[in-house]
Amino acid sequence: MHHSAEIGIALFLLWRSFQFFWCSNNGANYAIQAPAANAANAPGEWNHAVIIVNKGDVEHWLNGKKLLEYQIESHEWKKQKEACKWKTESGYGAAARGHIALHAAHSEVDKTYICFKISK
C-alpha cells in the first residue's frame, strides 16, 4: 500500500543560467507554474529568494521582483497540479508547516553558500 507524504511547495533555483523546461526557470513553482520574468542574477552572483505563504496565498520573489502568486487548493492550482508531475501525489502542497528541504539534483551545492531566514 502506497502512502503519499505531505509535501510542501517548491521554489526552483538553478546554479546555471539555462532552463530545463518551461516551468523550471529560476523562481518557478517547480513543475506547476513558470515565473513571469527572469530575475536571476548571473552565475556566480548571489540571488535573494523569498517565499511568502499566508493562509494558502503564496508569492515567489527573486531579487526583489515578484515572479508569481497562487492560492493553494484553488481551482486554478488544482488544474495546474493535475497537468504536471505532481498529479499522482495527493499530498503535494498539503504540508502547512514542516521542514525546509534543499534538493541538490545535478548541482554543485557543496560549493554554494546558502542562508535561511524564517519569519512568522
Phi and psi restraints in degrees (range 20) as a CNS / XPLOR table:
assign (resid 1 and name C) (resid 2 and name N)
       (resid 2 and name CA) (resid 2 and name C) 1.0 -93.4 20.0 2
assign (resid 2 and name N) (resid 2 and name CA)
       (resid 2 and name C) (resid 3 and name N) 1.0 128.4 20.0 2
assign (resid 2 and name C) (resid 3 and name N)
       (resid 3 and name CA) (resid 3 and name C) 1.0 -112.3 20.0 2
assign (resid 3 and name N) (resid 3 and name CA)
       (resid 3 and name C) (resid 4 and name N) 1.0 121.5 20.0 2
assign (resid 3 and name C) (resid 4 and name N)
       (resid 4 and name CA) (resid 4 and name C) 1.0 -80.7 20.0 2
assign (resid 4 and name N) (resid 4 and name CA)
       (resid 4 and name C) (resid 5 and name N) 1.0 128.4 20.0 2
assign (resid 4 and name C) (resid 5 and name N)
       (resid 5 and name CA) (resid 5 and name C) 1.0 -79.2 20.0 2
assign (resid 5 and name N) (resid 5 and name CA)
       (resid 5 and name C) (resid 6 and name N) 1.0 155.8 20.0 2
assign (resid 5 and name C) (resid 6 and name N)
       (resid 6 and name CA) (resid 6 and name C) 1.0 -76.0 20.0 2
assign (resid 6 and name N) (resid 6 and name CA)
       (resid 6 and name C) (resid 7 and name N) 1.0 128.3 20.0 2
assign (resid 6 and name C) (resid 7 and name N)
       (resid 7 and name CA) (resid 7 and name C) 1.0 -123.7 20.0 2
assign (resid 7 and name N) (resid 7 and name CA)
       (resid 7 and name C) (resid 8 and name N) 1.0 135.7 20.0 2
assign (resid 7 and name C) (resid 8 and name N)
       (resid 8 and name CA) (resid 8 and name C) 1.0 -78.8 20.0 2
assign (resid 8 and name N) (resid 8 and name CA)
       (resid 8 and name C) (resid 9 and name N) 1.0 176.7 20.0 2
assign (resid 8 and name C) (resid 9 and name N)
       (resid 9 and name CA) (resid 9 and name C) 1.0 -73.5 20.0 2
assign (resid 9 and name N) (resid 9 and name CA)
       (resid 9 and name C) (resid 10 and name N) 1.0 165.9 20.0 2
assign (resid 9 and name C) (resid 10 and name N)
       (resid 10 and name CA) (resid 10 and name C) 1.0 -131.2 20.0 2
assign (resid 10 and name N) (resid 10 and name CA)
       (resid 10 and name C) (resid 11 and name N) 1.0 129.4 20.0 2
assign (resid 10 and name C) (resid 11 and name N)
       (resid 11 and name CA) (resid 11 and name C) 1.0 -103.8 20.0 2
assign (resid 11 and name N) (resid 11 and name CA)
       (resid 11 and name C) (resid 12 and name N) 1.0 125.2 20.0 2
assign (resid 11 and name C) (resid 12 and name N)
       (resid 12 and name CA) (resid 12 and name C) 1.0 -95.3 20.0 2
assign (resid 12 and name N) (resid 12 and name CA)
       (resid 12 and name C) (resid 13 and name N) 1.0 128.6 20.0 2
assign (resid 12 and name C) (resid 13 and name N)
       (resid 13 and name CA) (resid 13 and name C) 1.0 -132.4 20.0 2
assign (resid 13 and name N) (resid 13 and name CA)
       (resid 13 and name C) (resid 14 and name N) 1.0 135.7 20.0 2
assign (resid 13 and name C) (resid 14 and name N)
       (resid 14 and name CA) (resid 14 and name C) 1.0 -107.9 20.0 2
assign (resid 14 and name N) (resid 14 and name CA)
       (resid 14 and name C) (resid 15 and name N) 1.0 148.9 20.0 2
assign (resid 14 and name C) (resid 15 and name N)
       (resid 15 and name CA) (resid 15 and name C) 1.0 -88.7 20.0 2
assign (resid 15 and name N) (resid 15 and name CA)
       (resid 15 and name C) (resid 16 and name N) 1.0 -5.5 20.0 2
assign (resid 15 and name C) (resid 16 and name N)
       (resid 16 and name CA) (resid 16 and name C) 1.0 -109.8 20.0 2
assign (resid 16 and name N) (resid 16 and name CA)
       (resid 16 and name C) (resid 17 and name N) 1.0 168.6 20.0 2
assign (resid 16 and name C) (resid 17 and name N)
       (resid 17 and name CA) (resid 17 and name C) 1.0 -96.3 20.0 2
assign (resid 17 and name N) (resid 17 and name CA)
       (resid 17 and name C) (resid 18 and name N) 1.0 8.9 20.0 2
assign (resid 17 and name C) (resid 18 and name N)
       (resid 18 and name CA) (resid 18 and name C) 1.0 -112.4 20.0 2
assign (resid 18 and name N) (resid 18 and name CA)
       (resid 18 and name C) (resid 19 and name N) 1.0 168.8 20.0 2
assign (resid 18 and name C) (resid 19 and name N)
       (resid 19 and name CA) (resid 19 and name C) 1.0 -110.8 20.0 2
assign (resid 19 and name N) (resid 19 and name CA)
       (resid 19 and name C) (resid 20 and name N) 1.0 154.9 20.0 2
assign (resid 19 and name C) (resid 20 and name N)
       (resid 20 and name CA) (resid 20 and name C) 1.0 -87.4 20.0 2
assign (resid 20 and name N) (resid 20 and name CA)
       (resid 20 and name C) (resid 21 and name N) 1.0 -44.8 20.0 2
assign (resid 20 and name C) (resid 21 and name N)
       (resid 21 and name CA) (resid 21 and name C) 1.0 -157.8 20.0 2
assign (resid 21 and name N) (resid 21 and name CA)
       (resid 21 and name C) (resid 22 and name N) 1.0 170.9 20.0 2
assign (resid 21 and name C) (resid 22 and name N)
       (resid 22 and name CA) (resid 22 and name C) 1.0 -50.5 20.0 2
assign (resid 22 and name N) (resid 22 and name CA)
       (resid 22 and name C) (resid 23 and name N) 1.0 -36.1 20.0 2
assign (resid 22 and name C) (resid 23 and name N)
       (resid 23 and name CA) (resid 23 and name C) 1.0 -103.0 20.0 2
assign (resid 23 and name N) (resid 23 and name CA)
       (resid 23 and name C) (resid 24 and name N) 1.0 25.0 20.0 2
assign (resid 23 and name C) (resid 24 and name N)
       (resid 24 and name CA) (resid 24 and name C) 1.0 -122.3 20.0 2
assign (resid 24 and name N) (resid 24 and name CA)
       (resid 24 and name C) (resid 25 and name N) 1.0 21.1 20.0 2
assign (resid 24 and name C) (resid 25 and name N)
       (resid 25 and name CA) (resid 25 and name C) 1.0 -68.0 20.0 2
assign (resid 25 and name N) (resid 25 and name CA)
       (resid 25 and name C) (resid 26 and name N) 1.0 159.9 20.0 2
assign (resid 25 and name C) (resid 26 and name N)
       (resid 26 and name CA) (resid 26 and name C) 1.0 -56.9 20.0 2
assign (resid 26 and name N) (resid 26 and name CA)
       (resid 26 and name C) (resid 27 and name N) 1.0 127.7 20.0 2
assign (resid 26 and name C) (resid 27 and name N)
       (resid 27 and name CA) (resid 27 and name C) 1.0 93.5 20.0 2
assign (resid 27 and name N) (resid 27 and name CA)
       (resid 27 and name C) (resid 28 and name N) 1.0 -4.6 20.0 2
assign (resid 27 and name C) (resid 28 and name N)
       (resid 28 and name CA) (resid 28 and name C) 1.0 -64.8 20.0 2
assign (resid 28 and name N) (resid 28 and name CA)
       (resid 28 and name C) (resid 29 and name N) 1.0 154.3 20.0 2
assign (resid 28 and name C) (resid 29 and name N)
       (resid 29 and name CA) (resid 29 and name C) 1.0 -82.0 20.0 2
assign (resid 29 and name N) (resid 29 and name CA)
       (resid 29 and name C) (resid 30 and name N) 1.0 94.5 20.0 2
assign (resid 29 and name C) (resid 30 and name N)
       (resid 30 and name CA) (resid 30 and name C) 1.0 -45.0 20.0 2
assign (resid 30 and name N) (resid 30 and name CA)
       (resid 30 and name C) (resid 31 and name N) 1.0 124.5 20.0 2
assign (resid 30 and name C) (resid 31 and name N)
       (resid 31 and name CA) (resid 31 and name C) 1.0 68.0 20.0 2
assign (resid 31 and name N) (resid 31 and name CA)
       (resid 31 and name C) (resid 32 and name N) 1.0 4.9 20.0 2
assign (resid 31 and name C) (resid 32 and name N)
       (resid 32 and name CA) (resid 32 and name C) 1.0 -119.3 20.0 2
assign (resid 32 and name N) (resid 32 and name CA)
       (resid 32 and name C) (resid 33 and name N) 1.0 -52.6 20.0 2
assign (resid 32 and name C) (resid 33 and name N)
       (resid 33 and name CA) (resid 33 and name C) 1.0 -140.0 20.0 2
assign (resid 33 and name N) (resid 33 and name CA)
       (resid 33 and name C) (resid 34 and name N) 1.0 126.7 20.0 2
assign (resid 33 and name C) (resid 34 and name N)
       (resid 34 and name CA) (resid 34 and name C) 1.0 -78.6 20.0 2
assign (resid 34 and name N) (resid 34 and name CA)
       (resid 34 and name C) (resid 35 and name N) 1.0 152.1 20.0 2
assign (resid 34 and name C) (resid 35 and name N)
       (resid 35 and name CA) (resid 35 and name C) 1.0 -72.9 20.0 2
assign (resid 35 and name N) (resid 35 and name CA)
       (resid 35 and name C) (resid 36 and name N) 1.0 157.7 20.0 2
assign (resid 35 and name C) (resid 36 and name N)
       (resid 36 and name CA) (resid 36 and name C) 1.0 -72.9 20.0 2
assign (resid 36 and name N) (resid 36 and name CA)
       (resid 36 and name C) (resid 37 and name N) 1.0 -23.0 20.0 2
assign (resid 36 and name C) (resid 37 and name N)
       (resid 37 and name CA) (resid 37 and name C) 1.0 -151.4 20.0 2
assign (resid 37 and name N) (resid 37 and name CA)
       (resid 37 and name C) (resid 38 and name N) 1.0 167.8 20.0 2
assign (resid 37 and name C) (resid 38 and name N)
       (resid 38 and name CA) (resid 38 and name C) 1.0 -97.4 20.0 2
assign (resid 38 and name N) (resid 38 and name CA)
       (resid 38 and name C) (resid 39 and name N) 1.0 105.2 20.0 2
assign (resid 38 and name C) (resid 39 and name N)
       (resid 39 and name CA) (resid 39 and name C) 1.0 -109.6 20.0 2
assign (resid 39 and name N) (resid 39 and name CA)
       (resid 39 and name C) (resid 40 and name N) 1.0 7.6 20.0 2
assign (resid 39 and name C) (resid 40 and name N)
       (resid 40 and name CA) (resid 40 and name C) 1.0 -72.2 20.0 2
assign (resid 40 and name N) (resid 40 and name CA)
       (resid 40 and name C) (resid 41 and name N) 1.0 143.5 20.0 2
assign (resid 40 and name C) (resid 41 and name N)
       (resid 41 and name CA) (resid 41 and name C) 1.0 -77.0 20.0 2
assign (resid 41 and name N) (resid 41 and name CA)
       (resid 41 and name C) (resid 42 and name N) 1.0 165.7 20.0 2
assign (resid 41 and name C) (resid 42 and name N)
       (resid 42 and name CA) (resid 42 and name C) 1.0 -62.9 20.0 2
assign (resid 42 and name N) (resid 42 and name CA)
       (resid 42 and name C) (resid 43 and name N) 1.0 151.6 20.0 2
assign (resid 42 and name C) (resid 43 and name N)
       (resid 43 and name CA) (resid 43 and name C) 1.0 -52.5 20.0 2
assign (resid 43 and name N) (resid 43 and name CA)
       (resid 43 and name C) (resid 44 and name N) 1.0 136.4 20.0 2
assign (resid 43 and name C) (resid 44 and name N)
       (resid 44 and name CA) (resid 44 and name C) 1.0 95.3 20.0 2
assign (resid 44 and name N) (resid 44 and name CA)
       (resid 44 and name C) (resid 45 and name N) 1.0 -13.3 20.0 2
assign (resid 44 and name C) (resid 45 and name N)
       (resid 45 and name CA) (resid 45 and name C) 1.0 -101.1 20.0 2
assign (resid 45 and name N) (resid 45 and name CA)
       (resid 45 and name C) (resid 46 and name N) 1.0 153.6 20.0 2
assign (resid 45 and name C) (resid 46 and name N)
       (resid 46 and name CA) (resid 46 and name C) 1.0 -68.4 20.0 2
assign (resid 46 and name N) (resid 46 and name CA)
       (resid 46 and name C) (resid 47 and name N) 1.0 143.9 20.0 2
assign (resid 46 and name C) (resid 47 and name N)
       (resid 47 and name CA) (resid 47 and name C) 1.0 -117.3 20.0 2
assign (resid 47 and name N) (resid 47 and name CA)
       (resid 47 and name C) (resid 48 and name N) 1.0 145.8 20.0 2
assign (resid 47 and name C) (resid 48 and name N)
       (resid 48 and name CA) (resid 48 and name C) 1.0 -117.2 20.0 2
assign (resid 48 and name N) (resid 48 and name CA)
       (resid 48 and name C) (resid 49 and name N) 1.0 104.9 20.0 2
assign (resid 48 and name C) (resid 49 and name N)
       (resid 49 and name CA) (resid 49 and name C) 1.0 -105.5 20.0 2
assign (resid 49 and name N) (resid 49 and name CA)
       (resid 49 and name C) (resid 50 and name N) 1.0 139.2 20.0 2
assign (resid 49 and name C) (resid 50 and name N)
       (resid 50 and name CA) (resid 50 and name C) 1.0 -133.3 20.0 2
assign (resid 50 and name N) (resid 50 and name CA)
       (resid 50 and name C) (resid 51 and name N) 1.0 133.7 20.0 2
assign (resid 50 and name C) (resid 51 and name N)
       (resid 51 and name CA) (resid 51 and name C) 1.0 -116.4 20.0 2
assign (resid 51 and name N) (resid 51 and name CA)
       (resid 51 and name C) (resid 52 and name N) 1.0 123.7 20.0 2
assign (resid 51 and name C) (resid 52 and name N)
       (resid 52 and name CA) (resid 52 and name C) 1.0 -110.5 20.0 2
assign (resid 52 and name N) (resid 52 and name CA)
       (resid 52 and name C) (resid 53 and name N) 1.0 124.6 20.0 2
assign (resid 52 and name C) (resid 53 and name N)
       (resid 53 and name CA) (resid 53 and name C) 1.0 -125.4 20.0 2
assign (resid 53 and name N) (resid 53 and name CA)
       (resid 53 and name C) (resid 54 and name N) 1.0 122.3 20.0 2
assign (resid 53 and name C) (resid 54 and name N)
       (resid 54 and name CA) (resid 54 and name C) 1.0 -138.9 20.0 2
assign (resid 54 and name N) (resid 54 and name CA)
       (resid 54 and name C) (resid 55 and name N) 1.0 102.6 20.0 2
assign (resid 54 and name C) (resid 55 and name N)
       (resid 55 and name CA) (resid 55 and name C) 1.0 53.5 20.0 2
assign (resid 55 and name N) (resid 55 and name CA)
       (resid 55 and name C) (resid 56 and name N) 1.0 43.6 20.0 2
assign (resid 55 and name C) (resid 56 and name N)
       (resid 56 and name CA) (resid 56 and name C) 1.0 91.0 20.0 2
assign (resid 56 and name N) (resid 56 and name CA)
       (resid 56 and name C) (resid 57 and name N) 1.0 -14.0 20.0 2
assign (resid 56 and name C) (resid 57 and name N)
       (resid 57 and name CA) (resid 57 and name C) 1.0 -83.7 20.0 2
assign (resid 57 and name N) (resid 57 and name CA)
       (resid 57 and name C) (resid 58 and name N) 1.0 126.8 20.0 2
assign (resid 57 and name C) (resid 58 and name N)
       (resid 58 and name CA) (resid 58 and name C) 1.0 -124.7 20.0 2
assign (resid 58 and name N) (resid 58 and name CA)
       (resid 58 and name C) (resid 59 and name N) 1.0 137.6 20.0 2
assign (resid 58 and name C) (resid 59 and name N)
       (resid 59 and name CA) (resid 59 and name C) 1.0 -128.8 20.0 2
assign (resid 59 and name N) (resid 59 and name CA)
       (resid 59 and name C) (resid 60 and name N) 1.0 138.8 20.0 2
assign (resid 59 and name C) (resid 60 and name N)
       (resid 60 and name CA) (resid 60 and name C) 1.0 -110.0 20.0 2
assign (resid 60 and name N) (resid 60 and name CA)
       (resid 60 and name C) (resid 61 and name N) 1.0 126.0 20.0 2
assign (resid 60 and name C) (resid 61 and name N)
       (resid 61 and name CA) (resid 61 and name C) 1.0 -121.2 20.0 2
assign (resid 61 and name N) (resid 61 and name CA)
       (resid 61 and name C) (resid 62 and name N) 1.0 144.0 20.0 2
assign (resid 61 and name C) (resid 62 and name N)
       (resid 62 and name CA) (resid 62 and name C) 1.0 -141.2 20.0 2
assign (resid 62 and name N) (resid 62 and name CA)
       (resid 62 and name C) (resid 63 and name N) 1.0 121.5 20.0 2
assign (resid 62 and name C) (resid 63 and name N)
       (resid 63 and name CA) (resid 63 and name C) 1.0 51.9 20.0 2
assign (resid 63 and name N) (resid 63 and name CA)
       (resid 63 and name C) (resid 64 and name N) 1.0 43.7 20.0 2
assign (resid 63 and name C) (resid 64 and name N)
       (resid 64 and name CA) (resid 64 and name C) 1.0 82.1 20.0 2
assign (resid 64 and name N) (resid 64 and name CA)
       (resid 64 and name C) (resid 65 and name N) 1.0 2.6 20.0 2
assign (resid 64 and name C) (resid 65 and name N)
       (resid 65 and name CA) (resid 65 and name C) 1.0 -112.0 20.0 2
assign (resid 65 and name N) (resid 65 and name CA)
       (resid 65 and name C) (resid 66 and name N) 1.0 129.2 20.0 2
assign (resid 65 and name C) (resid 66 and name N)
       (resid 66 and name CA) (resid 66 and name C) 1.0 -76.7 20.0 2
assign (resid 66 and name N) (resid 66 and name CA)
       (resid 66 and name C) (resid 67 and name N) 1.0 120.1 20.0 2
assign (resid 66 and name C) (resid 67 and name N)
       (resid 67 and name CA) (resid 67 and name C) 1.0 -95.8 20.0 2
assign (resid 67 and name N) (resid 67 and name CA)
       (resid 67 and name C) (resid 68 and name N) 1.0 -33.6 20.0 2
assign (resid 67 and name C) (resid 68 and name N)
       (resid 68 and name CA) (resid 68 and name C) 1.0 -166.0 20.0 2
assign (resid 68 and name N) (resid 68 and name CA)
       (resid 68 and name C) (resid 69 and name N) 1.0 163.7 20.0 2
assign (resid 68 and name C) (resid 69 and name N)
       (resid 69 and name CA) (resid 69 and name C) 1.0 -147.4 20.0 2
assign (resid 69 and name N) (resid 69 and name CA)
       (resid 69 and name C) (resid 70 and name N) 1.0 152.8 20.0 2
assign (resid 69 and name C) (resid 70 and name N)
       (resid 70 and name CA) (resid 70 and name C) 1.0 -160.0 20.0 2
assign (resid 70 and name N) (resid 70 and name CA)
       (resid 70 and name C) (resid 71 and name N) 1.0 163.8 20.0 2
assign (resid 70 and name C) (resid 71 and name N)
       (resid 71 and name CA) (resid 71 and name C) 1.0 -113.6 20.0 2
assign (resid 71 and name N) (resid 71 and name CA)
       (resid 71 and name C) (resid 72 and name N) 1.0 115.4 20.0 2
assign (resid 71 and name C) (resid 72 and name N)
       (resid 72 and name CA) (resid 72 and name C) 1.0 -60.8 20.0 2
assign (resid 72 and name N) (resid 72 and name CA)
       (resid 72 and name C) (resid 73 and name N) 1.0 134.1 20.0 2
assign (resid 72 and name C) (resid 73 and name N)
       (resid 73 and name CA) (resid 73 and name C) 1.0 75.0 20.0 2
assign (resid 73 and name N) (resid 73 and name CA)
       (resid 73 and name C) (resid 74 and name N) 1.0 8.1 20.0 2
assign (resid 73 and name C) (resid 74 and name N)
       (resid 74 and name CA) (resid 74 and name C) 1.0 -71.3 20.0 2
assign (resid 74 and name N) (resid 74 and name CA)
       (resid 74 and name C) (resid 75 and name N) 1.0 166.6 20.0 2
assign (resid 74 and name C) (resid 75 and name N)
       (resid 75 and name CA) (resid 75 and name C) 1.0 -58.1 20.0 2
assign (resid 75 and name N) (resid 75 and name CA)
       (resid 75 and name C) (resid 76 and name N) 1.0 -46.6 20.0 2
assign (resid 75 and name C) (resid 76 and name N)
       (resid 76 and name CA) (resid 76 and name C) 1.0 -63.0 20.0 2
assign (resid 76 and name N) (resid 76 and name CA)
       (resid 76 and name C) (resid 77 and name N) 1.0 -41.9 20.0 2
assign (resid 76 and name C) (resid 77 and name N)
       (resid 77 and name CA) (resid 77 and name C) 1.0 -63.8 20.0 2
assign (resid 77 and name N) (resid 77 and name CA)
       (resid 77 and name C) (resid 78 and name N) 1.0 -44.7 20.0 2
assign (resid 77 and name C) (resid 78 and name N)
       (resid 78 and name CA) (resid 78 and name C) 1.0 -62.7 20.0 2
assign (resid 78 and name N) (resid 78 and name CA)
       (resid 78 and name C) (resid 79 and name N) 1.0 -39.8 20.0 2
assign (resid 78 and name C) (resid 79 and name N)
       (resid 79 and name CA) (resid 79 and name C) 1.0 -63.1 20.0 2
assign (resid 79 and name N) (resid 79 and name CA)
       (resid 79 and name C) (resid 80 and name N) 1.0 -44.3 20.0 2
assign (resid 79 and name C) (resid 80 and name N)
       (resid 80 and name CA) (resid 80 and name C) 1.0 -66.1 20.0 2
assign (resid 80 and name N) (resid 80 and name CA)
       (resid 80 and name C) (resid 81 and name N) 1.0 -40.8 20.0 2
assign (resid 80 and name C) (resid 81 and name N)
       (resid 81 and name CA) (resid 81 and name C) 1.0 -62.9 20.0 2
assign (resid 81 and name N) (resid 81 and name CA)
       (resid 81 and name C) (resid 82 and name N) 1.0 -40.3 20.0 2
assign (resid 81 and name C) (resid 82 and name N)
       (resid 82 and name CA) (resid 82 and name C) 1.0 -67.8 20.0 2
assign (resid 82 and name N) (resid 82 and name CA)
       (resid 82 and name C) (resid 83 and name N) 1.0 -18.2 20.0 2
assign (resid 82 and name C) (resid 83 and name N)
       (resid 83 and name CA) (resid 83 and name C) 1.0 -98.7 20.0 2
assign (resid 83 and name N) (resid 83 and name CA)
       (resid 83 and name C) (resid 84 and name N) 1.0 6.7 20.0 2
assign (resid 83 and name C) (resid 84 and name N)
       (resid 84 and name CA) (resid 84 and name C) 1.0 -129.3 20.0 2
assign (resid 84 and name N) (resid 84 and name CA)
       (resid 84 and name C) (resid 85 and name N) 1.0 -171.1 20.0 2
assign (resid 84 and name C) (resid 85 and name N)
       (resid 85 and name CA) (resid 85 and name C) 1.0 -63.4 20.0 2
assign (resid 85 and name N) (resid 85 and name CA)
       (resid 85 and name C) (resid 86 and name N) 1.0 -17.7 20.0 2
assign (resid 85 and name C) (resid 86 and name N)
       (resid 86 and name CA) (resid 86 and name C) 1.0 -87.8 20.0 2
assign (resid 86 and name N) (resid 86 and name CA)
       (resid 86 and name C) (resid 87 and name N) 1.0 0.5 20.0 2
assign (resid 86 and name C) (resid 87 and name N)
       (resid 87 and name CA) (resid 87 and name C) 1.0 -57.9 20.0 2
assign (resid 87 and name N) (resid 87 and name CA)
       (resid 87 and name C) (resid 88 and name N) 1.0 -28.7 20.0 2
assign (resid 87 and name C) (resid 88 and name N)
       (resid 88 and name CA) (resid 88 and name C) 1.0 -94.5 20.0 2
assign (resid 88 and name N) (resid 88 and name CA)
       (resid 88 and name C) (resid 89 and name N) 1.0 -1.0 20.0 2
assign (resid 88 and name C) (resid 89 and name N)
       (resid 89 and name CA) (resid 89 and name C) 1.0 -99.4 20.0 2
assign (resid 89 and name N) (resid 89 and name CA)
       (resid 89 and name C) (resid 90 and name N) 1.0 91.1 20.0 2
assign (resid 89 and name C) (resid 90 and name N)
       (resid 90 and name CA) (resid 90 and name C) 1.0 -61.6 20.0 2
assign (resid 90 and name N) (resid 90 and name CA)
       (resid 90 and name C) (resid 91 and name N) 1.0 -23.4 20.0 2
assign (resid 90 and name C) (resid 91 and name N)
       (resid 91 and name CA) (resid 91 and name C) 1.0 -89.4 20.0 2
assign (resid 91 and name N) (resid 91 and name CA)
       (resid 91 and name C) (resid 92 and name N) 1.0 -0.5 20.0 2
assign (resid 91 and name C) (resid 92 and name N)
       (resid 92 and name CA) (resid 92 and name C) 1.0 -66.2 20.0 2
assign (resid 92 and name N) (resid 92 and name CA)
       (resid 92 and name C) (resid 93 and name N) 1.0 126.4 20.0 2
assign (resid 92 and name C) (resid 93 and name N)
       (resid 93 and name CA) (resid 93 and name C) 1.0 81.2 20.0 2
assign (resid 93 and name N) (resid 93 and name CA)
       (resid 93 and name C) (resid 94 and name N) 1.0 3.6 20.0 2
assign (resid 93 and name C) (resid 94 and name N)
       (resid 94 and name CA) (resid 94 and name C) 1.0 -87.1 20.0 2
assign (resid 94 and name N) (resid 94 and name CA)
       (resid 94 and name C) (resid 95 and name N) 1.0 -18.1 20.0 2
assign (resid 94 and name C) (resid 95 and name N)
       (resid 95 and name CA) (resid 95 and name C) 1.0 -75.8 20.0 2
assign (resid 95 and name N) (resid 95 and name CA)
       (resid 95 and name C) (resid 96 and name N) 1.0 112.5 20.0 2
assign (resid 95 and name C) (resid 96 and name N)
       (resid 96 and name CA) (resid 96 and name C) 1.0 -79.8 20.0 2
assign (resid 96 and name N) (resid 96 and name CA)
       (resid 96 and name C) (resid 97 and name N) 1.0 -23.1 20.0 2
assign (resid 96 and name C) (resid 97 and name N)
       (resid 97 and name CA) (resid 97 and name C) 1.0 -154.3 20.0 2
assign (resid 97 and name N) (resid 97 and name CA)
       (resid 97 and name C) (resid 98 and name N) 1.0 162.6 20.0 2
assign (resid 97 and name C) (resid 98 and name N)
       (resid 98 and name CA) (resid 98 and name C) 1.0 157.0 20.0 2
assign (resid 98 and name N) (resid 98 and name CA)
       (resid 98 and name C) (resid 99 and name N) 1.0 -149.2 20.0 2
assign (resid 98 and name C) (resid 99 and name N)
       (resid 99 and name CA) (resid 99 and name C) 1.0 -94.2 20.0 2
assign (resid 99 and name N) (resid 99 and name CA)
       (resid 99 and name C) (resid 100 and name N) 1.0 155.9 20.0 2
assign (resid 99 and name C) (resid 100 and name N)
       (resid 100 and name CA) (resid 100 and name C) 1.0 -92.5 20.0 2
assign (resid 100 and name N) (resid 100 and name CA)
       (resid 100 and name C) (resid 101 and name N) 1.0 128.2 20.0 2
assign (resid 100 and name C) (resid 101 and name N)
       (resid 101 and name CA) (resid 101 and name C) 1.0 -114.1 20.0 2
assign (resid 101 and name N) (resid 101 and name CA)
       (resid 101 and name C) (resid 102 and name N) 1.0 143.2 20.0 2
assign (resid 101 and name C) (resid 102 and name N)
       (resid 102 and name CA) (resid 102 and name C) 1.0 -115.0 20.0 2
assign (resid 102 and name N) (resid 102 and name CA)
       (resid 102 and name C) (resid 103 and name N) 1.0 119.1 20.0 2
assign (resid 102 and name C) (resid 103 and name N)
       (resid 103 and name CA) (resid 103 and name C) 1.0 -106.3 20.0 2
assign (resid 103 and name N) (resid 103 and name CA)
       (resid 103 and name C) (resid 104 and name N) 1.0 124.2 20.0 2
assign (resid 103 and name C) (resid 104 and name N)
       (resid 104 and name CA) (resid 104 and name C) 1.0 -115.5 20.0 2
assign (resid 104 and name N) (resid 104 and name CA)
       (resid 104 and name C) (resid 105 and name N) 1.0 47.4 20.0 2
assign (resid 104 and name C) (resid 105 and name N)
       (resid 105 and name CA) (resid 105 and name C) 1.0 -70.6 20.0 2
assign (resid 105 and name N) (resid 105 and name CA)
       (resid 105 and name C) (resid 106 and name N) 1.0 132.1 20.0 2
assign (resid 105 and name C) (resid 106 and name N)
       (resid 106 and name CA) (resid 106 and name C) 1.0 55.9 20.0 2
assign (resid 106 and name N) (resid 106 and name CA)
       (resid 106 and name C) (resid 107 and name N) 1.0 37.2 20.0 2
assign (resid 106 and name C) (resid 107 and name N)
       (resid 107 and name CA) (resid 107 and name C) 1.0 -133.8 20.0 2
assign (resid 107 and name N) (resid 107 and name CA)
       (resid 107 and name C) (resid 108 and name N) 1.0 174.8 20.0 2
assign (resid 107 and name C) (resid 108 and name N)
       (resid 108 and name CA) (resid 108 and name C) 1.0 -110.5 20.0 2
assign (resid 108 and name N) (resid 108 and name CA)
       (resid 108 and name C) (resid 109 and name N) 1.0 50.5 20.0 2
assign (resid 108 and name C) (resid 109 and name N)
       (resid 109 and name CA) (resid 109 and name C) 1.0 -58.6 20.0 2
assign (resid 109 and name N) (resid 109 and name CA)
       (resid 109 and name C) (resid 110 and name N) 1.0 -30.5 20.0 2
assign (resid 109 and name C) (resid 110 and name N)
       (resid 110 and name CA) (resid 110 and name C) 1.0 -64.0 20.0 2
assign (resid 110 and name N) (resid 110 and name CA)
       (resid 110 and name C) (resid 111 and name N) 1.0 -14.0 20.0 2
assign (resid 110 and name C) (resid 111 and name N)
       (resid 111 and name CA) (resid 111 and name C) 1.0 -107.9 20.0 2
assign (resid 111 and name N) (resid 111 and name CA)
       (resid 111 and name C) (resid 112 and name N) 1.0 11.8 20.0 2
assign (resid 111 and name C) (resid 112 and name N)
       (resid 112 and name CA) (resid 112 and name C) 1.0 -116.0 20.0 2
assign (resid 112 and name N) (resid 112 and name CA)
       (resid 112 and name C) (resid 113 and name N) 1.0 145.3 20.0 2
assign (resid 112 and name C) (resid 113 and name N)
       (resid 113 and name CA) (resid 113 and name C) 1.0 -101.6 20.0 2
assign (resid 113 and name N) (resid 113 and name CA)
       (resid 113 and name C) (resid 114 and name N) 1.0 129.9 20.0 2
assign (resid 113 and name C) (resid 114 and name N)
       (resid 114 and name CA) (resid 114 and name C) 1.0 -127.6 20.0 2
assign (resid 114 and name N) (resid 114 and name CA)
       (resid 114 and name C) (resid 115 and name N) 1.0 130.7 20.0 2
assign (resid 114 and name C) (resid 115 and name N)
       (resid 115 and name CA) (resid 115 and name C) 1.0 -122.7 20.0 2
assign (resid 115 and name N) (resid 115 and name CA)
       (resid 115 and name C) (resid 116 and name N) 1.0 139.3 20.0 2
assign (resid 115 and name C) (resid 116 and name N)
       (resid 116 and name CA) (resid 116 and name C) 1.0 -120.0 20.0 2
assign (resid 116 and name N) (resid 116 and name CA)
       (resid 116 and name C) (resid 117 and name N) 1.0 141.5 20.0 2
assign (resid 116 and name C) (resid 117 and name N)
       (resid 117 and name CA) (resid 117 and name C) 1.0 -132.2 20.0 2
assign (resid 117 and name N) (resid 117 and name CA)
       (resid 117 and name C) (resid 118 and name N) 1.0 121.9 20.0 2
assign (resid 117 and name C) (resid 118 and name N)
       (resid 118 and name CA) (resid 118 and name C) 1.0 -109.1 20.0 2
assign (resid 118 and name N) (resid 118 and name CA)
       (resid 118 and name C) (resid 119 and name N) 1.0 124.7 20.0 2
assign (resid 118 and name C) (resid 119 and name N)
       (resid 119 and name CA) (resid 119 and name C) 1.0 -118.2 20.0 2
assign (resid 119 and name N) (resid 119 and name CA)
       (resid 119 and name C) (resid 120 and name N) 1.0 147.1 20.0 2
